[in-house]
Amino acid sequence: MQPILSRMQLRRYDEEAVRHGVPSLVLMENAARGAAEVLDRVILAARGGLKGKHVHILVGPGNNGGDGLALARHVLSRGGRPFLHLAADPQEMRGDAQSMLDAWTSFGGAVRMLGARPSFGDDLTADDIVVDALVGTGLQRNLEGRVRDAASLVDTHAGLRVALDLPSGLDADTGRVHGFAPHVDHTITFAAMKMGLLTGAGVLHAGRVHVVDLAVPPALLSIVGTVGEVFEVDDVREHLRRRATDTHKIREGHTLVLAGSPGKTGAAMLAARGALRTGTGLCSLHTDPQSIPSVDGRLPELMVEGLPASLRVADFDTLVAGKHAVVIGPGFGIGGRTGELLEHLFARYAAPIVVDADAITTLSRRPDLTSNVPPHAILTPHSGEAARMLDSTADAIDADRFSALQDLVTLTRCTVLLKGARTLIGSPGRAPQAIVTGSPALAVGGSGDVLAGMLGAMCLKLEPFEAARVAATLHGLAADRFTAETGSDRGLLPSELADRLPRLFGEFLPPPR
């Protein structure tokens, strides 16, 4: 797992590293060395590495510019041809950035002034690499002047675009774009993941993110603290176990899906399919009686029953008897019956409850229910549903997703999975988690229903917070694999997504003994 740091924590990280004997120039040198390694061995690996490549580095006056200046030397040492373009007057350079500029020029390195001749873009081809080293994590106002113009030049380059630490203009904490930010193919970020890179705008502007270690002992993080962690694909392995050879369907658990209504039976079927493909031993769908003709027999493995118009306590107890997890909400309708079932579940059911879709909207209209959400529940809102829960707007949620996640956890006191381009997961007393799998192929109705079913089945073996991390990662990874195989960012049917899951489990389960 990768730590996630805020702007203030990053500042303190640098300060504490210096206080513990790691000079700031060493940190900058390590950042540049690591960035050159990523460029050479990862980003350009398929093109033969840095050797012979023209690398245009656009440099600002601060520490981010210092990283770029140091990078030029490492590019040169690896056989590349670096060109430095300064978006500031040399007398504006300060501290470590000035030291790196002096080191470059003392060896005869040239610096081109942006806005003067020869200008950036002369003889530039699509084979050249452009590096944004203009502004780093400290930015809290709109880009202006030559730095803004230089960022625009990065954005218009037809070839490979790379940012150091984060694209200039992107807020390190919220992902807000301060006036303008270039869209790059790769971002090489230093020390730890930044919150702003884990937002919709971060995904849009930063491209693929690579984290470079600065050779500072991990104990420093215990001093400065973290915002949360990135739950990485390989972390899934720690949470999956092979079934015992003598297992049976009862031992593997029974998932109850409360979903579907006339015209919305597809959501119910997709949730059930997600649960079955994730490994539930049994799956029952209880739905509106009018919907039964539309669903019965479509998924032979699924047991289907109709729900009565009203449930007495005894009826409810019969409904949940022998069920080890409940998924409620996909296509279920908003209001009376959904609210009644939530009341019963919250008051009388002690096993995991996945609250999704229409059940979340119903919950947002019932403050009395919101105050009674049990700790073993998982809420799965997208930004619009989160906005209804918090009496806000979807835009406001997306403007600061980490804060929104914390507000939802505080409000409900349970595990919350805030869906989005970078899904976030929070739970009382646990460090927030960011999920970095997922592609635009998930942008189709029904993808979330599959995830709800996956969560229900995953809760049969894992506690809710762990189930949320693993299910969300595999859900996104199934879409990533589709895009990698087809080259397409669309056309993935949610039913097909569910059907990809067994092969993914095969990749992450330990080998048979």
Secondary structure as UniProt FT lines:
FT   STRAND          2..5
FT   HELIX           7..19
FT   TURN            20..21
FT   HELIX           24..38
FT   HELIX           39..43
FT   HELIX           45..47
FT   TURN            51..52
FT   STRAND          54..59
FT   HELIX           63..77
FT   TURN            78..79
FT   STRAND          81..86
FT   HELIX           90..92
FT   HELIX           95..106
FT   TURN            107..108
FT   STRAND          111..113
FT   TURN            114..115
FT   TURN            120..123
FT   TURN            126..127
FT   STRAND          129..133
FT   TURN            137..138
FT   HELIX           145..156
FT   STRAND          160..164
FT   TURN            168..169
FT   TURN            172..174
FT   STRAND          186..190
FT   STRAND          193..194
FT   HELIX           195..198
FT   HELIX           200..206
FT   STRAND          208..212
FT   HELIX           219..224
FT   STRAND          228..231
FT   HELIX           233..239
FT   TURN            245..246
FT   HELIX           249..252
FT   STRAND          254..258
FT   TURN            262..263
FT   HELIX           265..278
FT   STRAND          282..287
FT   HELIX           289..291
FT   HELIX           292..295
FT   TURN            296..298
FT   TURN            300..301
FT   STRAND          303..306
FT   HELIX           313..320
FT   TURN            321..322
FT   STRAND          325..328
FT   TURN            330..331
FT   HELIX           336..348
FT   STRAND          353..355
FT   HELIX           358..364
FT   HELIX           367..370
FT   TURN            371..372
FT   TURN            375..376
FT   STRAND          377..379
FT   HELIX           383..390
FT   HELIX           394..399
FT   HELIX           401..412
FT   STRAND          415..418
FT   STRAND          424..427
FT   TURN            428..429
FT   STRAND          430..435
FT   HELIX           440..442
FT   TURN            445..446
FT   HELIX           447..458
FT   TURN            459..461
FT   HELIX           464..486
FT   HELIX           494..499
FT   HELIX           501..508
//
